[in-house]
């Protein structure tokens, strides 16, 4: 029965429909896996065991009557604790919400339930999704299933760890700086960040209940799975317009072109000039580009003309500071402290790094924010989006690192990260390769492409054109046939 927990969600759904296995049996298998491993991983923070079993029994009874509720009928899944779940505790890892039980599901949760999915429980995360490690004051830290001495990443570390360890086949997360992609890379699973505003964020925190809707830019809802087919299925179920979020446009899902690998034109880069990448990640990406070339794809090392990470980083920081100044509770958020955590760098260091961490151009304005200043940052963002749209137009996809390092050992929040013998600010090491695509709004999917010598996963970020997620996922599948593969973290799980 334990083999069930590493099958994909779409396989489980088909087996349940064909009555090869019951929803109760699948649910019991996952609950047994959770009981065996979650005390080591702390990936699931709220388990809804009795209700999950009841819903599984009802799902089997419905099938016996010839009723099928949708593509995930009877499949148990988990949900990041940042999304409201009706009748089930939702904390976002924030002490004032420790007893919060929503009356209504987040839109994405409602859509997954409508497809027949069964909610096993909620996955652990960084407090209010504000860290690249998944720690908070309510629950024990999330540990990486490949090595519990290492972080699973953040802010969706519990989501990625649960999927990697066979505690869940599918999980939903959110991403404003890499919160889906970095944990997927650290834990060796697949993760999607879609186009900005492609999926409704209604019913998600860090805007705690009662606060205004401020996070209107750069934040997306994404998903974790052990196969790209599951990512595609999940995305197709949760994407689309929502009356609770009128800024989500009613755009239909795109139709993939059907290009074979030999017909693809692929750009790649193994590091930005300003932020180096761990040598094993760099070698893995170079090897990936070489393999794809041998398979007939047109592959070229490439960086957009005039791409300047310091400009991207400062613009992102200005917009993030504006929206977080009103989205975050005042007991937690201080604009100067948050900016310094994101940008700070050692006084020593090369010129490029000092420029990247320079706050002098943004801090005075943001300590005295103005409506004009906010609109000016959004206008600058529009220009950057147009610039990136134009630059990416000739390419089918762009391959980049996900982060500067693989998973690192647990450490105090915002501690410096060693990259090839040199210390870099925590935010830069973890966000330098993901944040540009939150700013530009382009979709990106992470696939696992290998492991380091000490057995930690290495992920690859594949960036596509805006509003073309189905095409991106089809391209990722072509690449995955050659360079990607999920492996579960034996022997611990």
C-alpha positions as CSV (number, residue, x, y, z in Angstrom):
1,X,0.0,0.0,0.0
2,X,2.9,2.4,0.7
3,X,3.7,2.4,-3.1
4,X,0.5,4.3,-3.6
5,X,1.9,7.4,-1.9
6,X,4.5,8.0,-4.7
7,X,2.0,7.6,-7.6
8,X,1.0,10.8,-9.3
9,X,-2.3,12.5,-8.6
10,X,-3.6,11.8,-12.1
11,X,-2.7,8.1,-11.8
12,X,-4.5,7.9,-8.4
13,X,-7.5,9.6,-9.9
14,X,-7.7,7.1,-12.8
15,X,-7.2,4.1,-10.4
16,X,-10.0,5.3,-8.2
17,X,-12.3,5.9,-11.2
18,X,-11.5,2.4,-12.5
19,X,-12.1,0.9,-9.0
20,X,-8.6,-0.6,-8.9
21,X,-8.2,1.1,-5.5
22,X,-10.6,2.9,-3.3
23,X,-10.4,6.5,-2.2
24,X,-10.4,5.2,1.4
25,X,-7.3,3.0,0.7
26,X,-5.4,5.9,-0.9
27,X,-6.3,8.2,2.0
28,X,-5.3,5.6,4.5
29,X,-2.0,5.1,2.7
30,X,-1.2,8.8,2.9
31,X,-2.3,9.1,6.5
32,X,0.1,6.2,7.4
33,X,2.9,7.9,5.5
34,X,2.2,11.1,7.4
35,X,2.2,9.2,10.7
36,X,5.5,7.6,9.9
37,X,7.4,10.7,8.6
38,X,5.8,14.0,9.6
39,X,7.2,14.1,13.1
40,X,10.7,14.3,11.5
41,X,9.7,16.7,8.7
42,X,7.0,19.0,10.3
43,X,5.7,19.5,6.8
44,X,2.0,19.2,7.8
45,X,1.0,21.5,10.6
46,X,-2.8,20.8,10.7
47,X,-4.1,17.3,9.9
48,X,-7.8,16.8,9.2
49,X,-7.7,13.0,9.5
50,X,-11.3,12.2,10.5
51,X,-12.8,14.5,8.0
52,X,-10.5,13.2,5.2
53,X,-11.5,9.6,5.9
54,X,-15.2,10.6,5.9
55,X,-14.9,12.4,2.6
56,X,-13.0,9.4,1.1
57,X,-15.8,7.1,2.1
58,X,-18.3,9.4,0.5
59,X,-16.3,9.6,-2.6
60,X,-16.3,5.8,-2.9
61,X,-20.0,5.7,-2.3
62,X,-20.6,8.3,-5.0
63,X,-18.6,6.3,-7.5
64,X,-20.6,3.2,-6.6
65,X,-23.7,5.2,-7.6
66,X,-22.1,6.2,-10.9
67,X,-21.3,9.8,-9.7
68,X,-17.9,11.4,-10.6
69,X,-17.3,14.8,-9.1
70,X,-14.3,15.7,-11.2
71,X,-10.7,15.1,-12.3
72,X,-9.4,14.6,-8.7
73,X,-12.4,12.6,-7.4
74,X,-11.2,10.9,-4.2
75,X,-7.6,12.0,-4.4
76,X,-6.2,13.4,-1.1
77,X,-4.1,16.6,-1.3
78,X,-2.7,19.2,1.0
79,X,-2.9,23.0,1.0
80,X,-0.4,25.6,2.2
81,X,-1.5,27.1,5.5
82,X,-1.7,30.5,3.8
83,X,-5.0,29.6,2.1
84,X,-8.3,29.7,3.9
85,X,-10.1,26.4,4.3
86,X,-13.7,26.5,5.5
87,X,-14.0,24.8,8.9
88,X,-10.3,24.0,9.1
89,X,-7.7,26.1,11.0
90,X,-5.7,28.5,8.8
91,X,-2.8,30.3,10.6
92,X,-0.2,31.4,8.0
93,X,2.2,30.6,10.8
94,X,1.2,33.8,12.6
95,X,0.4,33.7,16.3
96,X,-2.7,36.0,16.2
97,X,-4.3,33.6,13.8
98,X,-3.5,30.4,15.8
99,X,-7.2,29.7,16.4
100,X,-8.6,31.2,13.1
101,X,-11.1,28.9,11.4
102,X,-12.4,30.5,8.2
103,X,-16.0,30.3,7.1
104,X,-15.2,30.2,3.4
105,X,-12.6,28.5,1.2
106,X,-10.0,30.4,-0.7
107,X,-11.0,30.3,-4.4
108,X,-8.3,27.8,-5.3
109,X,-9.3,25.5,-2.5
110,X,-13.0,25.7,-3.5
111,X,-12.0,24.8,-7.1
112,X,-10.0,21.8,-6.0
113,X,-12.8,20.6,-3.8
114,X,-15.2,21.0,-6.7
115,X,-12.9,18.7,-8.7
116,X,-13.3,16.0,-6.1
117,X,-10.1,16.5,-4.2
118,X,-10.0,15.6,-0.5
119,X,-8.1,17.9,1.9
120,X,-5.8,15.9,4.1
121,X,-4.5,19.0,6.0
122,X,-2.5,22.2,5.8
123,X,1.2,22.5,5.2
124,X,3.7,24.4,7.3
125,X,5.3,27.6,6.1
126,X,7.2,30.7,6.9
127,X,5.4,33.2,9.1
128,X,3.1,35.2,6.8
129,X,5.1,33.9,3.9
130,X,7.9,36.2,4.7
131,X,11.1,34.1,4.7
132,X,13.2,31.8,2.5
133,X,13.1,29.2,5.3
134,X,9.9,27.8,6.7
135,X,9.9,28.8,10.3
136,X,7.3,30.4,12.5
137,X,6.4,30.7,16.2
138,X,3.5,28.3,16.0
139,X,5.0,25.1,14.7
140,X,8.4,23.4,14.5
141,X,10.5,24.3,11.5
142,X,10.1,22.4,8.3
143,X,13.0,20.0,7.6
144,X,14.2,18.8,4.2
145,X,13.2,15.2,3.5
146,X,16.6,14.6,1.7
147,X,18.5,15.6,4.9
148,X,16.6,16.9,8.0
149,X,19.6,19.1,8.9
150,X,18.8,21.2,5.9
151,X,16.0,23.6,5.2
152,X,13.2,22.8,2.8
153,X,13.1,26.4,1.7
154,X,10.4,29.0,2.0
155,X,7.9,30.2,2.3
156,X,6.2,27.1,1.0
157,X,8.7,24.6,2.5
158,X,6.0,22.4,4.0
159,X,4.3,22.1,0.6
160,X,7.5,21.0,-1.2
161,X,8.6,18.7,1.6
162,X,5.2,17.0,1.8
163,X,5.1,16.3,-1.9
164,X,8.7,15.0,-2.0
165,X,8.2,12.7,1.0
166,X,5.0,11.1,-0.2
167,X,2.8,12.8,2.4
168,X,0.7,14.3,-0.4
169,X,0.6,14.0,-4.2
170,X,-0.3,17.7,-4.8
171,X,-0.1,21.0,-2.9
172,X,-0.9,24.6,-3.5
173,X,1.4,27.5,-2.7
174,X,1.9,31.1,-3.5
175,X,4.9,33.0,-4.9
176,X,5.9,36.6,-4.6
177,X,9.7,36.2,-4.5
178,X,10.2,32.5,-5.2
179,X,8.1,30.8,-2.5
180,X,7.1,28.0,-4.9
181,X,10.2,27.7,-7.0
182,X,13.0,27.8,-4.3
183,X,11.4,25.0,-2.2
184,X,10.7,22.9,-5.3
185,X,14.4,23.2,-6.1
186,X,15.5,22.5,-2.6
187,X,13.2,19.4,-2.3
188,X,13.5,18.0,-5.8
189,X,9.9,18.4,-7.0
190,X,8.1,20.2,-9.8
191,X,6.7,23.6,-9.1
192,X,4.9,26.2,-11.2
193,X,4.6,30.0,-10.8
194,X,2.1,31.1,-13.4
195,X,1.6,34.5,-15.1
196,X,0.8,37.4,-12.8
197,X,-3.0,37.5,-12.2
198,X,-3.6,34.2,-13.9
199,X,-5.0,32.6,-10.7
200,X,-7.2,34.2,-8.1
201,X,-5.5,35.0,-4.7
202,X,-8.9,35.5,-3.0
203,X,-8.9,33.9,0.5
204,X,-5.1,33.9,0.9
205,X,-3.0,35.6,3.5
206,X,-0.6,37.5,4.3
207,X,-3.3,40.1,4.2
208,X,-4.8,39.0,7.4
209,X,-8.6,39.0,7.7
210,X,-9.9,42.5,8.0
211,X,-7.0,44.2,6.1
212,X,-7.4,45.7,2.7
213,X,-6.4,43.9,-0.5
214,X,-2.9,45.3,-1.1
215,X,-0.9,42.5,-2.8
216,X,-2.1,43.2,-6.3
217,X,1.2,42.9,-8.1
218,X,3.8,40.2,-8.4
219,X,2.1,37.6,-6.2
220,X,0.8,34.4,-7.8
221,X,-0.7,31.1,-6.8
222,X,1.2,28.0,-7.9
223,X,1.4,24.3,-7.4
224,X,3.7,21.5,-6.4
225,X,3.7,17.9,-7.7
226,X,5.8,14.9,-8.6
227,X,5.0,15.1,-12.3
228,X,4.5,17.8,-14.9
229,X,1.2,16.2,-15.9
230,X,-0.1,16.8,-12.3
231,X,1.1,20.4,-12.5
232,X,-0.8,20.9,-15.8
233,X,-3.9,19.3,-14.4
234,X,-3.9,21.3,-11.2
235,X,-3.2,24.6,-13.1
236,X,-6.1,23.9,-15.5
237,X,-8.4,23.4,-12.5
238,X,-7.5,26.5,-10.5
239,X,-6.8,29.1,-13.2
240,X,-9.3,31.6,-14.5
241,X,-11.5,34.6,-13.7
242,X,-13.1,35.0,-10.2
243,X,-15.9,37.3,-9.1
244,X,-13.9,37.7,-5.8
245,X,-10.9,39.1,-7.7
246,X,-12.1,41.2,-10.6
247,X,-8.5,42.0,-11.6
248,X,-8.1,38.3,-12.8
249,X,-8.9,38.5,-16.5
250,X,-11.2,36.0,-18.2
251,X,-8.5,34.6,-20.5
252,X,-8.8,31.1,-21.7
253,X,-6.0,28.6,-21.3
254,X,-3.6,28.6,-24.3
255,X,-3.2,25.7,-26.7
256,X,0.3,24.3,-26.9
257,X,2.0,24.4,-30.3
258,X,3.0,20.8,-30.1
259,X,6.6,21.4,-31.0
260,X,9.0,18.6,-30.6
261,X,12.3,19.1,-28.8
262,X,14.2,19.4,-32.1
263,X,12.0,22.3,-33.1
264,X,12.6,24.3,-29.9
265,X,14.8,27.4,-29.6
266,X,16.1,27.5,-26.1
267,X,18.1,30.2,-24.3
268,X,20.0,29.4,-21.1
269,X,22.2,31.1,-18.6
270,X,24.0,29.6,-15.6
271,X,24.5,32.7,-13.5
272,X,24.0,36.5,-13.4
273,X,27.1,38.7,-13.5
274,X,26.2,40.1,-10.1
275,X,25.5,36.8,-8.2
276,X,27.5,33.7,-8.8
277,X,26.0,30.2,-8.6
278,X,27.2,27.1,-6.7
279,X,29.5,25.2,-9.1
280,X,27.5,22.0,-9.0
281,X,24.3,23.8,-10.0
282,X,26.3,25.6,-12.7
283,X,27.7,22.3,-14.0
284,X,24.2,20.7,-14.0
285,X,22.8,23.5,-16.1
286,X,25.7,23.4,-18.5
287,X,25.2,19.7,-18.8
288,X,21.5,20.2,-19.4
289,X,22.1,22.6,-22.2
290,X,24.6,20.2,-23.8
291,X,22.1,17.2,-23.6
292,X,19.4,19.3,-25.2
293,X,21.7,20.3,-28.0
294,X,22.6,16.7,-28.6
295,X,18.9,15.9,-28.9
296,X,18.5,18.4,-31.7
297,X,17.2,21.5,-29.9
298,X,18.6,24.9,-30.9
299,X,20.3,26.0,-27.7
300,X,22.2,29.2,-27.0
301,X,23.7,30.9,-24.0
302,X,21.9,34.2,-23.7
303,X,21.1,37.2,-21.5
304,X,18.8,40.0,-22.5
305,X,20.5,43.1,-23.7
306,X,20.7,45.8,-20.9
307,X,19.5,43.3,-18.2
308,X,20.8,44.9,-15.0
309,X,20.0,43.0,-11.8
310,X,20.6,46.0,-9.6
311,X,17.9,47.9,-11.4
312,X,15.5,44.9,-11.3
313,X,16.3,44.4,-7.6
314,X,15.7,48.0,-6.6
315,X,12.5,48.3,-8.5
316,X,11.2,45.1,-7.0
317,X,12.1,46.2,-3.5
318,X,10.4,49.6,-4.0
319,X,7.1,48.0,-5.1
320,X,7.3,45.3,-2.4
321,X,7.9,47.9,0.2
322,X,4.9,50.0,-0.9
323,X,2.4,47.0,-0.9
324,X,3.8,45.4,2.3
325,X,3.6,48.6,4.2
326,X,-0.2,48.3,4.1
327,X,-0.6,44.5,3.7
328,X,1.4,43.4,6.7
329,X,0.2,43.9,10.3
330,X,2.0,46.7,12.0
331,X,3.2,44.5,14.9
332,X,5.3,42.6,12.3
333,X,6.3,44.9,9.5
334,X,8.8,47.7,9.6
335,X,9.6,49.1,6.2
336,X,13.2,50.0,6.9
337,X,14.0,46.7,8.6
338,X,12.4,44.6,5.9
339,X,14.3,46.4,3.1
340,X,17.5,46.1,5.0
341,X,16.9,42.3,5.4
342,X,16.2,42.0,1.7
343,X,19.0,44.2,0.4
344,X,21.7,44.3,3.1
345,X,25.3,43.3,2.2
346,X,28.6,43.4,4.0
347,X,30.5,46.6,3.9
348,X,33.3,44.7,2.2
349,X,32.6,43.2,-1.2
350,X,32.9,43.9,-4.9
351,X,31.4,46.9,-6.6
352,X,28.6,44.9,-8.2
353,X,27.4,43.5,-4.9
354,X,27.5,46.8,-3.1
355,X,25.4,48.3,-5.9
356,X,22.9,45.5,-5.6
357,X,22.5,46.0,-1.9
358,X,22.5,49.8,-2.1
359,X,19.4,51.3,-0.3
360,X,20.3,54.9,-0.7
361,X,18.2,55.3,-3.8
362,X,15.0,53.8,-2.4
363,X,14.9,54.2,1.3
364,X,14.3,57.9,1.7
365,X,11.3,57.7,-0.6
366,X,9.8,54.6,1.0
367,X,10.1,56.0,4.6
368,X,7.8,58.8,3.3
369,X,5.7,56.9,0.7
370,X,3.6,58.9,-1.7
371,X,0.8,57.9,-4.1
372,X,2.8,59.5,-6.9
373,X,5.9,57.4,-6.0
374,X,3.8,54.2,-6.0
375,X,2.4,55.0,-9.5
376,X,5.9,55.8,-10.7
377,X,7.2,52.4,-9.6
378,X,4.3,50.7,-11.4
379,X,5.0,52.6,-14.5
380,X,8.7,51.5,-14.3
381,X,7.4,47.9,-13.9
382,X,5.3,48.2,-17.0
383,X,8.4,49.2,-19.0
384,X,10.3,46.3,-17.6
385,X,7.5,43.9,-18.5
386,X,7.4,45.2,-22.1
387,X,11.2,44.9,-22.3
388,X,11.2,41.3,-21.1
389,X,8.2,40.4,-23.4
390,X,10.2,41.7,-26.4
391,X,13.5,40.0,-25.3
392,X,11.8,36.6,-24.8
393,X,9.8,36.7,-28.0
394,X,12.3,34.9,-30.3
395,X,12.7,32.1,-27.7
396,X,10.5,29.2,-26.8
397,X,11.9,29.1,-23.3
398,X,14.7,30.5,-21.1
399,X,16.6,28.2,-18.7
400,X,18.1,29.7,-15.5
401,X,19.1,28.7,-12.1
402,X,16.5,28.7,-9.4
403,X,18.7,29.9,-6.6
404,X,22.5,30.5,-6.1
405,X,22.8,27.3,-3.9
406,X,21.1,24.0,-3.2
407,X,19.4,23.6,0.1
408,X,21.5,24.9,3.1
409,X,21.6,24.0,6.7
410,X,19.1,25.5,9.1
411,X,20.2,28.9,10.4
412,X,18.9,32.1,12.0
413,X,16.6,34.1,9.8
414,X,18.3,36.2,7.0
415,X,21.7,34.8,7.8
416,X,24.3,35.2,5.0
417,X,24.8,32.4,2.5
418,X,28.1,31.0,1.4
419,X,28.4,30.9,-2.4
420,X,31.7,29.4,-3.5
421,X,33.6,30.6,-0.4
422,X,32.1,34.1,-0.3
423,X,29.2,35.3,1.9
424,X,26.2,36.9,0.2
425,X,23.1,38.4,1.7
426,X,20.3,35.8,2.3
427,X,17.7,37.5,0.2
428,X,20.1,37.9,-2.8
429,X,21.4,34.3,-2.7
430,X,17.8,33.0,-2.5
431,X,15.9,35.5,-4.6
432,X,18.2,36.8,-7.3
433,X,17.1,34.2,-9.8
434,X,13.4,34.2,-9.0
435,X,12.5,37.8,-8.2
436,X,13.1,39.1,-11.8
437,X,10.1,37.0,-13.0
438,X,7.8,38.1,-10.2
439,X,8.6,41.6,-11.3
440,X,8.1,40.8,-15.0
441,X,5.1,38.5,-14.4
442,X,6.4,35.7,-16.7
443,X,5.5,32.1,-15.8
444,X,8.2,29.8,-14.7
445,X,8.3,26.1,-13.9
446,X,10.9,24.2,-11.9
447,X,12.0,20.7,-12.8
448,X,14.5,18.5,-10.9
449,X,17.6,17.8,-13.0
450,X,20.0,16.1,-10.6
451,X,21.7,16.1,-7.3
452,X,24.8,17.5,-5.6
453,X,27.6,15.2,-4.5
454,X,26.1,15.1,-1.0
455,X,22.7,14.1,-2.3
456,X,20.7,17.4,-2.3
457,X,18.4,18.1,-5.3
458,X,19.2,20.5,-8.1
459,X,16.3,22.2,-9.9
460,X,16.1,24.1,-13.2
461,X,13.9,27.2,-13.8
462,X,12.2,27.3,-17.2
463,X,10.7,30.7,-18.1
464,X,8.1,31.1,-20.7
465,X,5.9,33.8,-22.3
466,X,3.2,35.5,-20.3
467,X,-0.3,33.8,-20.6
468,X,1.3,30.8,-22.2
469,X,1.5,28.3,-19.3
470,X,0.2,25.3,-21.2
471,X,2.9,25.9,-23.9
472,X,5.5,26.3,-21.1
473,X,4.4,23.1,-19.5
474,X,4.5,21.2,-22.8
475,X,8.0,22.5,-23.4
476,X,9.0,21.6,-19.9
477,X,7.7,18.0,-20.6
478,X,9.9,17.8,-23.7
479,X,12.9,18.9,-21.7
480,X,12.0,16.6,-18.8
481,X,12.1,13.5,-21.1
482,X,15.8,14.2,-21.5
483,X,17.1,15.9,-18.3
484,X,14.5,15.7,-15.6
485,X,13.1,13.1,-13.2
486,X,11.6,13.0,-9.8
487,X,13.3,10.8,-7.3
488,X,11.9,10.3,-3.8
489,X,14.3,10.8,-0.9
490,X,15.3,7.3,0.2
491,X,15.8,5.8,2.7
492,X,14.2,8.3,5.1
493,X,10.9,8.4,3.1
